């Protein structure tokens, strides 16, 4: 289950699985979050993904809870750990800093740095594109943060091919920092948004691709089965929608077949398929408990055959 930081995002070397931080300070309390982070890094993982918005939508939360927990963990573990992990966070959705204007991005970055307790963000994303702002303003603001040493690399999530292309073109013409990564919604049951023009652009521009919702809100862990009642809740609701489709049921059957052949968890297989896709650098997946982490990290040791990859790809078509 040991991972190596041998995948590149610009100048950053990262492990083949990014640990999603959306659960920290929410469904994983502070002690559990610390335990998950410890287990992940002790297993060789070094890439922690979060956002300033996590988890403002929960009653009693205001946003920044995940960053705060990660910052407290970094402080508790000391400089050696901070020097060996890649911290990725995002701006644009925090209630106090909505949108991507230059002033908003810079204020959001300062708040993220404070919560994380660090002097730099390794990978800084625009969380959702803001088409009311010219790409030149967004890129120049991010470039300023890079020049000030507050950000090492910049990236985009939830952006159209046209706006991504325009952003890259502006960076090339103006000589500014350039997006090195893309974080799309992509998994075995959600392929349509990414595959096609966005995927081709990522390939052509050599962007690192780090898919979020890699396990489709838990659906691809195999814990939901046809004919079974899905419990209530936002994540379960998404899983229920996948379960109600022919595609979802085909994917579950294929996952079960491949997982049985390897005596592996369905989550491991789903992540291994995603990691095998031509443009994918590392999937992002979260763990609410330490017990949920081993099947995620095991993706690095699972070698799927061409026939198994084809079975999964065809089932999810």
Phi, psi and omega in degrees: 000003182286133180250154175241147179275076186238017175251141187254137168234096187060237180271002184265135174258125186230160177283163185286355174229125174268136181271118179287132182260010184296337182274344185291131183077009180230262179282346171245116180288179186301308180299320180293320178299316178300318181295319178296314180298320177297313182295320179297311182289325177294335177274006177099356177288144183221008187239110183248123185249129179216193178201150180293339182284337184292119003227072187298339185280353179271135180305131181089352178258155180235002185099148181090000182298317181295314179300320180298315179297315179298318178298319178293322177295316178299317180296321181290329184269341172096170186302326182298321178290315179302321182292340185252005177241150176258117180259120176249132173220175189225155179231155173124346183239353178297136183305331179275348185218062181277140178092182188233030174295161181302313182296321180294314180300317183290321177292320179298318180298318179298317179293321178295317178300319180295314181294322180283346179065037183224163180264357178207149173257128184289316183223117186244119182258148158279122189291308174227139180297149177239096187286357174280351181247133178296144180300329180299318180295317180297310184295320180295320178298316178294321178297321176300317179296323177294314181297329179280356179079011181271343179222139179267311180225154181241154186205172182227146175229148176052065183224147180283157176303321182295315181289325177295316178300315180297321179295315180295319179297319179296315179302318181295319183284326184266349180071031180266177169304151187232143176303132178250351185213159179227135178242096181259163170280114187203128176194184185298334179249006177222082184250341193292323184292321184272313185293137183118232188296318182292317178297317180295322178294318178299318179294314184295325184264005178056041177278139170291138181241126184232091186291136172261170189052040184300334180250017174051056178056034178090351182299321185277006172278349179084008182280349176251133184232149177304138178088351179263149178285126178271129181296160180285159180135157184299311181294317179296327178297320176296317179298320179298323179293320176296319184294334183279357182255153175300320181300314180301318181289325176297318181295317179300318180296317179294318178301317181297318179298312183290319180298319179297321181296330183254000187052046182241165176281150177302323179299320179298316181294316181299318179289323178295321176299314182297317180296336181280346183295143191305323185261355187280129177271311180197129174288159175249128178216147182248157178228125179280338181221162176298326182296334179280348188283317184305317179297332179288312182288339179291346179304330183292337183257001183262116178258108179276142178284165178299322179295321179291319177297319179294319178301313180292319181294316180293320180297328184265002183297000000 
